């Protein structure tokens, strides 16, 4: 409870399914039937929740799938270019597969960019989509990312921080929120306030 602002009721932060006090950023997943720290989303393709313990691996999975799609598309195009003298209808199925691969590649690239943005701002998909419904984010302005520590530090903690223990992130104080509301100046950019 010391991670929440004073006056927060115990009932408001207790999971009704697991009967445990949830730290900020935790959510109960009804598909997995368990509480997940730093809940991002439930991935139907992988059949598991994406959260604090596996979000980095999920990002690398998307990156690998994107690279694999690019490589496969390149091989398809090289094959089609090598037999350009033959009529195109002989390769109709391959052209349809290449078109399907192109749409999948667009989806994967957008998903990779979206999750990269979330990493750099230290947000989760759940927090971004349901911001107005999450109790501890309701009174925070839209463009303020309360858990962000700057792009470089967010990236370091996402990729390189020790994974043997889970981080419990308390809600920022009022002073920290005011500092994040302050617009950047030239001196802030030179001192790397925006990224560290």
C-alpha positions, 0 to 999 in steps of 0.5 A: 500500500505504500506504493499508492497515494495516501487515501487509497482504499485497500478494496480498490487495489485488491484483486477480487479473483486472487484476493491479493493486493496488486501493486501499481501496473498489475492486472488480473488476466481473465484468460490466464486466471492470474495477476500479472505484474506490469500487464501489457496484454494477453497474446492469443498467438502465444497463448500467454500474458505479456508482462514484466517477465517476458515483454523483452522476449516478446519484443525480440519475437516480433523483431525476429518475425519481421526480419523473417518476413523481410527475408522471405519476401526478398527470396520470393522477389528474387525467384520471380525476377530470375524467371521473368521470361515466363508468363506471370500466371504460372506463378499466380500462387506465389504472387498471392503468397507474396501479397499476403506476406506484404500485408503481414509485414506491414502489420508486423512493422507497425506492431514493432514500432508500437511496442518500441514506442511503449518501451521508450516511454515505459508504458504498457498497451493496457495503460495506453488503451485504458488510461482513463479507466485505470484509477491511478492514471485518471488525474494525470495529463494525457501526454505525461508518462508517469513511470518514464525515466527518460528514453535511455534509462527506459531502454536500459531497464527494459533490455539490460536490467537484471530479471532475477527480481521483479521491479515494483514501481511506486506511483510518482509523487506530485513533484515528479509529475510537475517536473514531467509536465514542464516543457523541454528547453534547449538546456534540457536537451543539451543536458539530456533531460529528455532521454535520461 
